[in-house]
Amino acid sequence: MWDYSEKVMDHYRNPRNVGKIDDADAVGSAGSLTCGDQLKIYLKIKDGIVTDAKFQTFGCGSAVASSSILTEMIIGKPIEEVRKITNKDIADQLEGLPPEKMHCSVMGYEALEDALKDWGKDDEYQDLEDFRAEQEKKEKIVCTCFGITENVIWDAIKQNGLTTVEEITNYTKAGGACGKCKGLIKDIIDTYYHKEKEEKKKELSPAQKMLKINSIIENQISPELQKDGGDMTLVDIDNNKVFVRLRGKCSGCKNSTLTLKSFVETTLKDAISKDIEVIEVN
């Protein structure tokens, strides 16, 4: 048997915020009954603050505990802080999980990420299922037994520093059934650390980074924002923190946080460094 912390046992025996919010502003899910664990999380959000959160889960004690403590971690927090929560944060709040149960904290992270996508989804999608279907088209399934995508494995490596196939299985369940995908998982691990090594070789000086970021904003990001009547200018950089000012219709827009994180920050991370963080200033 595994050793569990007192906090895990407390949240398993006395789970907080169990249930459903009928008029939720955002709903997210992760896992599947096929995997043996499934989680659905409901959020109420007002003025960019999570005012309430509830969950329904099917799974082991670690799944219940991870879901329970996650709701406590996010209630009362601004969306900007909630977006930064990782599976490692969930496990740390529980004072640790056995390696074989870390996938439960990953499931909590994935459900929360799914809920935030629901909250900020584009108007062109009629509902969350349409949104998920569109997202899934862009993702490559690595483990067909459990439906684990390359992005999920990539995030697990990035957030937890995983280096072996066994660790990936513990954190995501990928490779835990037929095992046919273990070669692909090893390739993903090798690719991740090769890219990381190459990125370190290509580190830019502060002046070079400023020029490159400004060029990307002017030539890639601003033209897209201008199509909807918005714009953005670079204010300053501090190491990997990029300070920007939104202009036009982007300024004060309720979806400005989504724009910064899902478009601007992603674009800069892909071009400059995975550690880039975009921060809006007035």
C-alpha positions, 0 to 999 in steps of 0.5 A: 500500500502507498503512504498518504499524508494526513492532508490527503486522508483528510480531503479524501474522508471530508472532501470540500465543495462536492457537487454541481453548480447549475448556472456555472460560468465555466465547466471543465472535465478531465480523465475518463471512466476507461482510465478509472478516474474522471473529474468535472469541475464547475466555476462561478466567476465574477469580475475576473475572480473565482467566487465558487467552485465545485467538483464531481469525481469518480476515482480513487482517494487521491483523485478525490483529495486532489479535486477537493483541495484544488477547489480550495486553492482557487476560490477567491483567487483572480483568474490570472493567479488561477491560470498559474496553478500546476499539478505540482502545486496541487500535489504540494498543497496535499503535502505530496502524493505517491509517484503512482498517484501523481496522475490524479494531480495532473487530472485536476490541472487538466480539468481546471485548464479545460474550465478556463478554456470554456470560460474564455472560448471564442463566440464562434463555438456554440458550446464547450463540446464544439470547442473541445472537438476543435482543440482535439483536431489540433492535438496528436493522440499518443496513448490510444488506450487512455486518450493521452495527447502529446500536449499532456505529456509535454506539459507533464515533462515541463512542469515536473521535470520528468525524464523516464517513460515510467514517470510519464506513466505515473503522472499521465497513465500514458503507456500504462495499458498495452505499452505500444506507445512507450517508444513514442513517449521516449521520443517525446522525452528526448525531443523535449530535452533536445529542444531545451538544450538548443534553446539554452544555446540560443539565449539572447542578450537583453538588447537582442531579446527586446528587439526580437520581441518588439519585432514579433509584436509589430509584425505578427501580433499587432496586425492580428489585433488590429483586425478587431480594432485593437492593438498592443505596444511593448513597454519594457522587459525584465528577464522573461517578463514582458510588459505590454500596454493594450490599446484600442478595443483590446483595452478594457476588453473582458477577454483581454486576459485570454488574448494575452495568455492564449495568443500573445504569450503563446506566440512569444513563448514559441519564438523566444522562450517557454519561460516568457510571461506577458504582463499588462500595464496601464 
